Amino acid sequence: MSEPALVGMLHFHVGCAAVVAGFAALASRKGEATHRAAGKIFLLAMLVLTLSGLWMSISREILFTVFLSAIALHAFVTGWAAAALQHRIARTITQASGFSAGAITTGAILGGLKAAGTTGGVLNGLPPAAFYLIAGIGCLLCYYDLVFCLTRTPSEQRRITRHAWRLGFSFFLATGIFFFGNNHVLPAALRTPLFLSMPVVGVVICTFYHALRTRLSRDVAFRRRRPFSGGQ
């Protein structure tokens, strides 16, 4: 399958937009106009980014990045759905999340077995352990998907926590791929391990901060609101 040049160009530019919008959303206060505007741009950019990344991985027949892109897409979509359970499509996505995570996990395991069965013991230049790592992440996502799905009335606090860490995880993958995989567009002076790792580490820190802060918050606003009944 050939990859149209337009898809690669779109993927790169949308990736740049996702990185900028993501950091703008993290840096602004929740509820402010800047946060809402940056959040909308980030959601749209990440959707196009993960879908185009999956398409390019399939067209290039790089099995490892197929699963990596699928993990990023899964985390992004389920993270959005957690904050939008009032919509039927979000509830459907949540109910099907365990199956999709399970499918990714199974595929990654099969990829690892395929790598182990090759003459050199590698596939796409990677050992079986790389595929099993993706499978482990998929298994963890699947577990939390099933636990969340089986909760009939998840509280707003729990939903926003899931929303924060899943979008943060997909953003972590996006920044990691951009700064370590596509850093040729940056000036040579900036292509140092310290500079390239700072944005990625920043995403991890911000994601943990916001997710834990929401999860452990005793804010009255969370306590007063009734849990959302998703009809699950």
Disulfide bonds with the S-S distance in Angstrom:
none
